[in-house]
Amino acid sequence: MKSLREFHNDKDTKENVYNYLIDYLEKETVKRTFDREDVSGMADAKEIISKAFDNMDLLFNSKAKKKEQVNEAR
């Protein structure tokens, strides 16, 4: 999990990987379309990639924020 957190915190690398995956998926979709192959799952794949990166944000950003401890007895 440590390496995934490091990946998440490296914003440039994270953005480059995301863009690479989406670009590759789009190129493969075009290729398969011209080859008259089924591309119905490609839109789902793009959505899943986006959700995975969004989930990574939720996973690591929520743990990074610490609540300020307040002594309410005072």
PyMOL commands that set and color helices and strands:
alter all, ss='L'
color gray80, all
select helices_A, chain A and resi 2-9+11-34+42-64
alter helices_A, ss='H'
color red, helices_A
deselect
rebuild
show_as cartoon
